[in-house]
Amino acid sequence: MMVGLPSGLDRIFLVTKGKRPKLSIMTNTTAIFGADVSAPPVVHARFSIGDVVKHRSFGFRGVVFDIDPVFANSEEWYQAIPEQSRPDKHQPFYHLLAENGETSYVAYVSQQNLLADDSEEPVDHPAITGMFGTYANGKYQLRPLHRH
């Protein structure tokens, strides 16, 4: 039995065989959305929430607290980066609770500019205790309140 969804996209169907419903998506994105719409390349995040990382060039450290699969900041922010240093937008970008020798702050950094931090030292940022619990083996555990 095939049932068309009310979205008007007749290529999306709920297919039921026996007792187990299955969603089958049969799409031709060009026909549905037009030639001007394309999906970004599939990207994979190297780091996860709670990981301690280090900036490749500037050396500051931070804890990952959110991940954008592709660039999701303002164009003004992006254009403020010197052209020769601008990262590709089609890669994960990480929100970090960051610290350097002088202060703590929030940073937004492309994956290509991050390395795993192997110092085994915790990060000194005042927002960490509200978001994360224990620290062990280079990773903070997210508090249950902040999990999906």
C-alpha positions in Angstrom: 0.0 0.0 0.0 1.4 3.4 -0.9 0.2 6.6 0.6 1.3 10.0 -0.7 2.2 12.6 1.9 0.3 15.9 1.9 3.4 17.9 1.2 2.7 17.9 -2.5 6.0 16.0 -3.2 4.6 12.9 -4.9 8.0 11.2 -4.8 7.8 10.6 -1.0 5.8 7.6 0.0 5.0 5.6 3.2 5.5 2.0 2.1 4.0 -0.7 4.3 4.8 -4.3 3.8 3.3 -6.7 6.2 3.2 -5.2 9.7 6.3 -2.9 9.5 5.9 0.5 7.9 9.0 1.9 6.1 9.6 5.4 4.7 10.9 5.2 1.2 12.2 8.5 -0.3 12.5 8.4 -4.0 13.7 11.9 -5.1 15.1 13.6 -8.1 16.2 16.8 -6.4 16.6 18.8 -9.6 13.0 18.0 -10.6 11.7 18.8 -7.2 13.8 21.8 -6.1 15.3 23.1 -9.3 18.8 23.2 -10.7 20.0 26.0 -8.4 19.7 23.9 -5.2 22.4 21.5 -4.3 23.3 19.7 -1.1 26.6 20.4 0.6 29.1 17.5 0.5 28.8 15.0 3.3 31.2 16.0 6.0 32.3 14.1 9.2 33.2 15.8 12.4 36.5 14.7 13.9 35.7 16.0 17.3 32.7 15.6 19.6 31.1 17.6 22.3 33.3 17.6 25.4 36.6 17.0 23.5 39.5 19.3 24.4 41.1 20.7 21.3 43.9 23.1 20.4 44.0 25.7 17.6 46.6 24.7 15.0 48.0 28.2 14.5 47.2 30.2 17.6 47.7 27.5 20.2 44.7 28.4 22.4 42.8 25.5 23.9 39.1 24.9 24.3 36.2 22.5 25.0 33.8 21.7 22.1 30.2 22.6 23.2 28.5 22.7 19.9 29.2 21.7 16.3 27.9 23.1 13.0 28.1 20.6 10.1 29.1 23.5 7.8 29.8 27.2 8.3 26.8 28.9 10.1 28.1 32.3 11.2 27.6 35.6 9.5 29.2 36.6 6.2 30.6 39.6 7.9 32.5 37.4 10.4 33.8 35.2 7.5 35.0 38.2 5.5 36.9 39.6 8.5 39.3 36.6 8.2 42.2 37.5 5.9 41.6 36.0 2.5 44.7 33.8 2.5 43.6 32.3 5.9 39.9 31.8 5.2 38.8 28.2 5.8 36.5 26.4 3.4 32.8 26.8 4.5 31.9 23.2 3.7 33.5 21.6 6.8 32.4 21.3 10.4 32.8 24.4 12.6 33.1 24.1 16.3 31.9 26.3 19.1 34.5 26.2 21.9 34.7 27.4 25.5 38.3 28.6 24.9 41.2 29.9 27.0 44.6 31.3 26.3 47.2 32.5 28.8 45.3 35.7 29.5 41.6 35.2 29.3 38.6 32.9 28.5 36.2 33.4 25.7 33.9 31.6 23.2 35.6 30.7 19.8 34.2 29.5 16.5 36.8 27.5 14.6 36.9 25.4 11.5 37.8 21.7 11.7 41.0 22.3 9.6 42.3 24.6 12.3 41.9 22.2 15.2 44.0 19.4 16.7 43.3 17.1 19.5 44.9 18.5 22.7 47.1 15.8 24.3 48.1 17.8 27.3 45.6 16.0 29.6 45.1 19.3 31.4 41.6 20.6 32.0 40.5 23.9 30.4 40.0 26.9 32.6 36.7 28.5 31.5 34.0 29.7 33.9 31.2 28.2 31.8 32.5 24.7 31.9 31.1 23.8 35.3 27.5 24.8 34.2 27.6 22.6 31.1 30.0 19.8 31.8 30.6 17.4 34.7 33.7 15.3 35.1 36.9 15.5 33.1 38.9 12.4 32.3 41.2 11.3 29.5 41.0 14.6 27.6 37.2 14.8 27.5 34.5 16.4 29.6 31.2 14.6 30.2 28.2 16.7 29.3 25.8 17.1 32.2 22.5 15.1 31.8 20.5 18.4 31.8 22.2 19.4 28.5 21.8 16.0 26.6 19.2 15.5 24.0 
